[in-house]
Amino acid sequence: MKILHNVSLLPFNTFKMNVKAKECRIIEDENELLKIDTLSQNSLVLGGGSNVLFTKDYDGIILKNELKGREIIDESEEEILLNIKGGENWHSVVMWAVENNWNGIENLALIPGTMGAAPIQNIGAYGVEIKDVLEYVRFYHFDTKSFETIKNQDCQFAYRDSIFKRSLKNKVFITDVGLRLRKKNHQYKLDYGNIREELDKRNIQTIRPKLIAEVVMHIRQTKLPDPNVVGNAGSFFKNPEVSEEVYWRLKEKFPNIVAYSIGNNKYKLAAGWMIEYCGFKGYVHKGAAVHTRQALVLINQKNATGKDILELANIIIDKVNQVFGVILEPEVNIIG
Ligand SMILES: Cc1cc2nc3c(=O)[nH]c(=O)nc-3n(C[C@H](O)[C@H](O)[C@H](O)COP(=O)(O)OP(=O)(O)OC[C@H]3O[C@@H](n4cnc5c(N)ncnc54)[C@H](O)[C@@H]3O)c2cc1C
């Protein structure tokens, strides 16, 4: 296991926070996990660092997931079951799948980060979530000191949520994920964002997963800031879920509010719309700012510290609460 001391985390987080960690262990072989005692408050598993905000130097041990490998476990005419190691880059996995005409994750193209982190917040975009194709998650449990596998139905998947953010938080290191993709008769999800409009513009007759991935990548590139150019972690806040009663009360006061029904008498409100309504699009606070094209994304505009970003987030939370009576929750993991 490679161990680095007093290491800069700048290359390891997409918000581009220039903080240091006391120690960083690069995990390239899962057996190295057996040598680690426990995941205390002072250690953190890190994938691509695209969903974290470091607010200060990290006074502990970073376990950087570099487990690599992709394997076909089972295959029929209809489906294929893949085992992907946790340190694999998610977008590369998507590209591998679409090149092979394996369907199911094409809408999730260009989401940064690793395979191992994808189940944690049940990554989703354009009407698809990882839970739709995930078969199992394998992890090392630091309490039981053993490798365990849990099936999809035991992962407690919900919107940007799973058991890994709840009872298994800070207890496990995800080593592998099983994905079941379709080779035939796949129901594409095209009615989200501008996917169908873009396909029509390109006059596409026969739909292939690669074409959808390309369209999704194009849409994302026009809407979201590239973390290689400007530091960010994608959507900073979750879209809040409210009861039907709250929704109709808001709808009366704000007729243009963007929301959709999610069943069970609940509605999901578009946090980006509420933030924009409060006038925050392009708003600057110290080195941090609200992105000019997508108000849900906070950016490191000019050497922002984690504190600057957090202050900006709190200014937004307070204002949105004042105006709408709704409390926004960060989607990004705040590490401090
Ligand atoms: C430009 C941009 C766009 C984005 N768009 C989307 C989007 O459309 N949809 C979406 O859902 N997300 C999106 N995200 C967020 C992010 O890409 C995902 O949350 C991604 O899954 C994070 O992967 P990561 O490897 O970078 O995780 P990290 O940021 O490294 O870690 C995230 C959390 O998971 C934990 N963790 C990471 N790996 C493991 C592991 N192997 N075992 C146990 N715990 C682990 C970490 O401790 C941390 O708490 C976007 C981010 C950016 C920067």
The ligand as a MOL file (V3000), in Angstrom:
LIG
                    3D

  0  0  0     0  0            999 V3000
M  V30 BEGIN CTAB
M  V30 COUNTS 53 58 0 0 0
M  V30 BEGIN ATOM
M  V30 1 C -19.7030 18.4280 -12.6420 0
M  V30 2 C -20.3980 17.4190 -11.7620 0
M  V30 3 C -21.6020 16.8740 -12.1540 0
M  V30 4 C -22.2510 15.9320 -11.3490 0
M  V30 5 N -23.4430 15.4200 -11.7750 0
M  V30 6 C -24.0810 14.4910 -11.0340 0
M  V30 7 C -25.3150 13.9290 -11.4810 0
M  V30 8 O -25.8030 14.2340 -12.5530 0
M  V30 9 N -25.9260 13.0260 -10.6850 0
M  V30 10 C -25.3960 12.6280 -9.4890 0
M  V30 11 O -26.0080 11.7860 -8.8180 0
M  V30 12 N -24.2280 13.1440 -9.0420 0
M  V30 13 C -23.5540 14.0540 -9.7780 0
M  V30 14 N -22.3820 14.5950 -9.3330 0
M  V30 15 C -21.8370 14.1850 -8.0200 0
M  V30 16 C -20.7710 13.0680 -8.0990 0
M  V30 17 O -20.2920 12.9250 -9.3960 0
M  V30 18 C -21.3200 11.7130 -7.6210 0
M  V30 19 O -21.8360 11.8160 -6.3220 0
M  V30 20 C -20.2480 10.6210 -7.6440 0
M  V30 21 O -20.8270 9.3590 -7.4180 0
M  V30 22 C -19.1410 10.8610 -6.6150 0
M  V30 23 O -18.1080 9.9270 -6.8710 0
M  V30 24 P -16.6690 10.1180 -6.2590 0
M  V30 25 O -15.9020 8.8750 -6.5460 0
M  V30 26 O -16.0650 11.3640 -6.7600 0
M  V30 27 O -17.0170 10.2090 -4.7060 0
M  V30 28 P -16.2460 11.0710 -3.5950 0
M  V30 29 O -16.5460 12.4990 -3.7920 0
M  V30 30 O -14.8240 10.6710 -3.5390 0
M  V30 31 O -16.9750 10.5390 -2.2920 0
M  V30 32 C -18.3350 10.8470 -2.0500 0
M  V30 33 C -18.7540 10.1880 -0.7240 0
M  V30 34 O -18.7210 8.7710 -0.8360 0
M  V30 35 C -17.7760 8.1870 0.0720 0
M  V30 36 N -17.0850 7.1430 -0.7070 0
M  V30 37 C -16.4920 7.2940 -1.9130 0
M  V30 38 N -16.0570 6.1040 -2.3690 0
M  V30 39 C -16.3900 5.1750 -1.4340 0
M  V30 40 C -16.2000 3.7570 -1.3450 0
M  V30 41 N -15.5860 3.0530 -2.2870 0
M  V30 42 N -16.6670 3.1260 -0.2290 0
M  V30 43 C -17.2980 3.8210 0.7610 0
M  V30 44 N -17.4820 5.1580 0.7270 0
M  V30 45 C -17.0330 5.8380 -0.3690 0
M  V30 46 C -16.8670 9.3280 0.4880 0
M  V30 47 O -16.3660 9.1110 1.7910 0
M  V30 48 C -17.8150 10.5250 0.4330 0
M  V30 49 O -18.5990 10.5830 1.6150 0
M  V30 50 C -21.6830 15.5290 -10.1240 0
M  V30 51 C -20.4520 16.0880 -9.7220 0
M  V30 52 C -19.8120 17.0090 -10.5420 0
M  V30 53 C -18.4830 17.5640 -10.1280 0
M  V30 END ATOM
M  V30 BEGIN BOND
M  V30 1 1 1 2
M  V30 2 1 2 3
M  V30 3 2 2 52
M  V30 4 2 3 4
M  V30 5 1 4 5
M  V30 6 1 4 50
M  V30 7 2 5 6
M  V30 8 1 6 7
M  V30 9 1 6 13
M  V30 10 2 7 8
M  V30 11 1 7 9
M  V30 12 1 9 10
M  V30 13 2 10 11
M  V30 14 1 10 12
M  V30 15 2 12 13
M  V30 16 1 13 14
M  V30 17 1 14 15
M  V30 18 1 14 50
M  V30 19 1 15 16
M  V30 20 1 16 17
M  V30 21 1 16 18
M  V30 22 1 18 19
M  V30 23 1 18 20
M  V30 24 1 20 21
M  V30 25 1 20 22
M  V30 26 1 22 23
M  V30 27 1 23 24
M  V30 28 2 24 25
M  V30 29 1 24 26
M  V30 30 1 24 27
M  V30 31 1 27 28
M  V30 32 2 28 29
M  V30 33 1 28 30
M  V30 34 1 28 31
M  V30 35 1 31 32
M  V30 36 1 32 33
M  V30 37 1 33 34
M  V30 38 1 33 48
M  V30 39 1 34 35
M  V30 40 1 35 36
M  V30 41 1 35 46
M  V30 42 1 36 37
M  V30 43 1 36 45
M  V30 44 2 37 38
M  V30 45 1 38 39
M  V30 46 1 39 40
M  V30 47 2 39 45
M  V30 48 1 40 41
M  V30 49 2 40 42
M  V30 50 1 42 43
M  V30 51 2 43 44
M  V30 52 1 44 45
M  V30 53 1 46 47
M  V30 54 1 46 48
M  V30 55 1 48 49
M  V30 56 2 50 51
M  V30 57 1 51 52
M  V30 58 1 52 53
M  V30 END BOND
M  V30 END CTAB
M  END
